[in-house]
Amino acid sequence: MTWVLIVVSCIAGDSLPDCGSGISPVRFPDFAACEDAAVRTYDHMRANTDASGQTVLLLDTRCLALSPGAPA
């Protein structure tokens, strides 16, 4: 089984929030590796927004299992 990291974010902008989501191009060999990447991604995005004076409205990182044979 492989795991993928999904990141959903919404950051306050000048006029409207900048929101987006995506699936990491990396597939992780186990849940622990995916969870570590989720924590690093979360910390990195928080640090970047704090440094630029922006406000994070939503930041969600999740690891989902890919079934063998499932579409990428």
JOVENVEN-V817794 format. One record per residue. RES is the residue in one letter. PSI is psi in whole degrees, -180 to 180 (none if undefined). NEAR is the number of other ideal C-beta (glycine too) atoms within 10 Angstrom. Layout:
BEGIN
<<RES:PSI:NEAR> <RES:PSI:NEAR>>
END
This chain:
BEGIN
<<M:142:9> <T:160:16> <W:145:21> <V:152:18> <L:128:23> <I:129:15> <V:127:18> <V:129:13> <S:153:20> <C:119:16> <I:133:18> <A:129:13> <G:-170:12> <D:-47:6> <S:-38:5> <L:157:7> <P:147:14> <D:106:12> <C:149:12> <G:169:10> <S:160:11> <G:164:10> <I:131:12> <S:138:17> <P:-9:8> <V:135:12> <R:130:14> <F:145:19> <P:-23:10> <D:170:11> <F:-40:12> <A:-41:11> <A:-40:16> <C:-42:23> <E:-41:16> <D:-43:13> <A:-37:19> <A:-43:20> <V:-44:10> <R:-43:12> <T:-46:16> <Y:-50:16> <D:-41:10> <H:-46:10> <M:-39:16> <R:-45:12> <A:-42:10> <N:-42:12> <T:-39:17> <D:-43:11> <A:-30:8> <S:4:8> <G:18:6> <Q:167:14> <T:131:11> <V:121:16> <L:-35:14> <L:132:11> <L:113:15> <D:123:12> <T:132:19> <R:147:12> <C:126:19> <L:141:10> <A:140:11> <L:127:14> <S:146:8> <P:132:6> <G:-3:5> <A:151:8> <P:147:5> <A:none:8>>
END
